């Protein structure tokens, strides 16, 4: 966790720092450095580690570089989600090995978890399990979905239709002949990842807009409490306990709205900007 975070912070600094970290390099060196901006050696991420973790690495036999290199090698052996890749073998390497942070795999894993949590919160745990099954197995009939999800067929069909109305799952209609008879057709359910991502992103964006409108309305309706608080600050004898309680309740409501908007904004950042 802390080592992966340190590698991500290093990559973010190289990508967005106002001071170019390639200053003083030749054109060839700069081009190579930009191509390998997600690569690093253990010494590069030392300054981004939390002090307790860094002190623990220094306190072990071999020193911080060797212990950090061994930990990064161990992280590289995890396949799902892949966080660290070993570019150059650490054994015998003068700098303790060369590694790369797997940003694409990490972002894909985060998006998958966000979409699963969204379906679970909005449609229920069974709906989230059905979506996971369809993502894993591909196209399935409603009866097969019900059997795999271990739910009654009637409930599975109802959940699938709800998910279809929300644009989370897709339906494939296969006709047995050219007459397009609904009774003889085969209906296969599946999850199209881009369509699901667009639907969830649109829903979260609408929720963020509604929260902003609600905060604007709260500010308009609570303007009198702000004015009374300013008057009370100027004249302490005019402050009443009821006004103080109402003002504190008003501020708490705004803080909750701000926290919710910040969380939604961070979620959209993962879904859209990376």
Phi and psi in degrees as a GROMACS rama.xvg file:
@    title "Ramachandran Plot"
@    xaxis  label "Phi"
@    yaxis  label "Psi"
@TYPE xy
-67.3579  -34.9963  UNK-2
-72.2151  -39.3495  UNK-3
-65.0306  -41.1515  UNK-4
-62.5524  -40.9086  UNK-5
-62.7526  -41.2597  UNK-6
-65.841  -37.8531  UNK-7
-67.3894  -38.5459  UNK-8
-65.2816  -38.7174  UNK-9
-63.0434  -45.5215  UNK-10
-63.3646  -38.5956  UNK-11
-66.7054  -38.5025  UNK-12
-65.0923  -42.2122  UNK-13
-65.49  -31.2983  UNK-14
-81.9036  -38.2566  UNK-15
-120.993  2.90817  UNK-16
-67.2626  136.031  UNK-17
-66.3412  -23.5513  UNK-18
-96.5307  119.93  UNK-19
-67.489  127.387  UNK-20
-82.7231  -1.71994  UNK-21
-100.932  11.3813  UNK-22
-63.7278  137.746  UNK-23
89.3767  -4.0053  UNK-24
-91.0987  155.368  UNK-25
-74.6665  171.3  UNK-26
-62.1139  -40.5083  UNK-27
-66.6677  -44.4342  UNK-28
-64.9649  -38.5874  UNK-29
-65.9724  -41.9296  UNK-30
-63.0724  -42.2921  UNK-31
-67.1369  -38.801  UNK-32
-65.6957  -39.1732  UNK-33
-66.8979  -35.4488  UNK-34
-68.675  -28.3011  UNK-35
-111.874  33.4523  UNK-36
-69.8258  -18.7465  UNK-37
-92.0409  0.679839  UNK-38
-93.5456  153.403  UNK-39
-160.686  162.745  UNK-40
-110.974  163.094  UNK-41
-53.3238  -37.3307  UNK-42
-64.2309  -26.4688  UNK-43
-67.7804  -31.6235  UNK-44
-99.5529  1.82843  UNK-45
-56.7708  -46.0023  UNK-46
-71.0516  -14.4509  UNK-47
-96.6345  -3.19547  UNK-48
-78.6999  146.426  UNK-49
-61.7974  143.905  UNK-50
-53.4897  -41.7409  UNK-51
-61.4017  -39.4923  UNK-52
-67.7117  -43.0553  UNK-53
-64.4189  -40.8983  UNK-54
-65.2815  -37.0766  UNK-55
-65.772  -38.609  UNK-56
-66.6491  -39.7808  UNK-57
-68.4202  -30.0828  UNK-58
-77.4014  -14.0348  UNK-59
-85.2162  159.631  UNK-60
-64.4931  135.725  UNK-61
104.91  -20.4444  UNK-62
93.1866  172.98  UNK-63
-67.1326  -42.5249  UNK-64
-63.0979  -47.1212  UNK-65
-65.3569  -42.964  UNK-66
-68.3216  -38.891  UNK-67
-66.25  -39.5813  UNK-68
-61.8557  -42.789  UNK-69
-64.4373  -39.4465  UNK-70
-66.311  -38.6534  UNK-71
-67.6848  -36.459  UNK-72
-62.9909  -41.0961  UNK-73
-64.5462  -39.9813  UNK-74
-63.5045  -34.7598  UNK-75
-67.3291  -14.8793  UNK-76
-84.4291  -12.1078  UNK-77
-77.8429  129.983  UNK-78
-96.9638  -20.9584  UNK-79
-146.587  117.047  UNK-80
-77.6327  144.606  UNK-81
-74.1616  122.297  UNK-82
-106.874  -42.0989  UNK-83
-125.758  136.551  UNK-84
-117.442  135.584  UNK-85
-87.4515  107.461  UNK-86
-80.8433  -47.3544  UNK-87
-123.387  133.781  UNK-88
-58.4637  135.017  UNK-89
-72.2961  -30.9176  UNK-90
-67.8594  121.726  UNK-91
81.0221  -1.03982  UNK-92
-76.8436  135.061  UNK-93
-64.6453  -25.6993  UNK-94
-106.315  10.2957  UNK-95
86.4038  17.1719  UNK-96
100.762  163.252  UNK-97
-123.943  130.913  UNK-98
-128.072  164.778  UNK-99
-136.619  136.03  UNK-100
-82.2515  127.837  UNK-101
-86.4733  75.5646  UNK-102
-64.7966  -39.2164  UNK-103
-64.59  -42.6601  UNK-104
-66.7914  -39.4463  UNK-105
-65.9219  -43.4492  UNK-106
-65.6792  -39.9971  UNK-107
-61.5771  -40.0546  UNK-108
-65.4641  -42.8604  UNK-109
-63.1436  -41.6296  UNK-110
-62.3195  -41.6267  UNK-111
-61.8599  -41.9423  UNK-112
-66.8921  -38.6642  UNK-113
-65.0165  -45.3868  UNK-114
-65.2976  -39.5902  UNK-115
-63.1881  -43.3101  UNK-116
-66.7316  -36.0627  UNK-117
-62.8052  -47.9848  UNK-118
-62.9091  -39.5642  UNK-119
-64.471  -41.0195  UNK-120
-73.0587  -36.2625  UNK-121
-89.6326  -35.8552  UNK-122
-115.381  -13.3336  UNK-123
112.337  164.938  UNK-124
-66.7384  -37.5454  UNK-125
-65.6455  -39.5413  UNK-126
-63.1454  -40.0305  UNK-127
-64.9736  -38.3332  UNK-128
-66.4327  -38.0462  UNK-129
-64.9279  -41.3728  UNK-130
-63.08  -40.1002  UNK-131
-64.2509  -38.8461  UNK-132
-64.6101  -44.0583  UNK-133
-67.6804  -35.4127  UNK-134
-66.0968  -34.1958  UNK-135
-80.8202  -45.2147  UNK-136
-96.0709  -15.8699  UNK-137
89.175  -134.86  UNK-138
-81.5181  126.464  UNK-139
-139.098  150.083  UNK-140
-78.4315  164.19  UNK-141
-61.4836  -37.5525  UNK-142
-66.1561  -38.8919  UNK-143
-67.7947  -37.5635  UNK-144
-62.6534  -44.272  UNK-145
-62.4151  -41.3017  UNK-146
-65.7107  -44.343  UNK-147
-68.9845  -38.5165  UNK-148
-81.4575  -7.36249  UNK-149
59.0422  49.4616  UNK-150
-132.761  157.446  UNK-151
-59.0662  148.324  UNK-152
-60.97  -36.9859  UNK-153
-63.2987  -44.63  UNK-154
-66.0386  -38.393  UNK-155
-63.878  -42.6688  UNK-156
-64.4633  -39.1081  UNK-157
-65.2951  -43.1049  UNK-158
-65.9357  -40.6447  UNK-159
-62.1474  -40.2123  UNK-160
-67.7353  -37.0115  UNK-161
-64.2978  -42.3301  UNK-162
-66.212  -34.5339  UNK-163
-67.8663  -39.6699  UNK-164
-65.4861  -28.8163  UNK-165
-86.9956  4.90797  UNK-166
62.9273  26.7865  UNK-167
-91.1103  -37.7167  UNK-168
-115.225  161.546  UNK-169
-119.888  154.933  UNK-170
-120.049  130.045  UNK-171
-109.977  123.185  UNK-172
-102.871  113.124  UNK-173
-108.26  123.054  UNK-174
-95.3409  137.18  UNK-175
-76.6613  -22.9398  UNK-176
-145.91  -174.746  UNK-177
-83.3214  -1.35397  UNK-178
-84.5362  -10.6055  UNK-179
54.4462  56.4039  UNK-180
-88.6994  119.384  UNK-181
-61.5917  -28.5998  UNK-182
-72.0319  -27.6123  UNK-183
-101.386  2.49628  UNK-184
-77.3315  157.189  UNK-185
-111.821  124.097  UNK-186
-107.624  120.166  UNK-187
-115.588  132.032  UNK-188
-100.68  144.326  UNK-189
-155.494  172.284  UNK-190
-116.465  118.822  UNK-191
-95.9746  109.537  UNK-192
-56.2939  -47.0578  UNK-193
-61.2317  -39.7634  UNK-194
-66.0902  -42.1169  UNK-195
-62.5231  -42.1233  UNK-196
-63.516  -42.8081  UNK-197
-63.9318  -41.0957  UNK-198
-65.1772  -43.6151  UNK-199
-69.2833  -39.5645  UNK-200
-62.6886  -41.8651  UNK-201
-64.5929  -40.3252  UNK-202
-65.917  -43.3017  UNK-203
-67.0577  -36.2889  UNK-204
-63.8765  -41.5241  UNK-205
-63.2239  -40.5011  UNK-206
-63.1139  -38.4432  UNK-207
-66.6868  -41.062  UNK-208
-62.8938  -42.3345  UNK-209
-63.1775  -38.8429  UNK-210
-65.116  -39.4346  UNK-211
-66.3634  -39.5412  UNK-212
-66.1041  -38.2779  UNK-213
-65.9185  -39.8361  UNK-214
-65.2881  -38.9661  UNK-215
-62.2872  -41.9399  UNK-216
-65.8158  -39.5438  UNK-217
-62.9632  -39.5735  UNK-218
-64.758  -38.1443  UNK-219
-69.3718  -43.264  UNK-220
-74.7553  -26.8994  UNK-221
-96.6176  13.9101  UNK-222
-63.0626  -33.3236  UNK-223
-66.4442  -33.2762  UNK-224
-69.6186  -34.1256  UNK-225
-66.8681  -42.4388  UNK-226
-64.8417  -39.955  UNK-227
-66.4572  -35.6966  UNK-228
-66.3439  -37.4911  UNK-229
-66.2882  -41.0609  UNK-230
-65.9139  -38.0073  UNK-231
-67.4031  -32.3743  UNK-232
-67.7596  -31.8287  UNK-233
-79.8696  -36.4183  UNK-234
-130.484  100.331  UNK-235
-63.9467  -28.9878  UNK-236
-72.2694  -16.5444  UNK-237
-88.0972  -2.76085  UNK-238
-83.3664  130.906  UNK-239
-112.143  155.822  UNK-240
-65.0113  -36.2645  UNK-241
-65.994  -42.2481  UNK-242
-64.1616  -39.6541  UNK-243
-63.6802  -41.9416  UNK-244
-65.8265  -41.7769  UNK-245
-65.3944  -38.9049  UNK-246
-66.9445  -41.2923  UNK-247
-64.486  -40.0236  UNK-248
-63.9809  -40.0204  UNK-249
-62.8413  -43.5835  UNK-250
-66.0279  -39.3276  UNK-251
-63.4756  -38.7777  UNK-252
-63.3307  -40.705  UNK-253
-66.268  -39.105  UNK-254
-63.6247  -39.8788  UNK-255
-65.7469  -40.4771  UNK-256
-64.7408  -40.991  UNK-257
-63.8747  -41.336  UNK-258
-64.7046  -40.9835  UNK-259
-66.07  -41.2382  UNK-260
-65.6334  -38.9974  UNK-261
-63.6459  -40.8044  UNK-262
-65.7997  -43.0446  UNK-263
-65.6095  -38.2545  UNK-264
-64.6947  -40.3626  UNK-265
-66.0365  -37.6857  UNK-266
-63.7436  -44.2893  UNK-267
-64.1698  -33.5821  UNK-268
-61.7534  -41.0197  UNK-269
-68.8459  -38.6619  UNK-270
-75.6921  -29.0606  UNK-271
-113.34  -42.6882  UNK-272
-88.8402  -12.5064  UNK-273
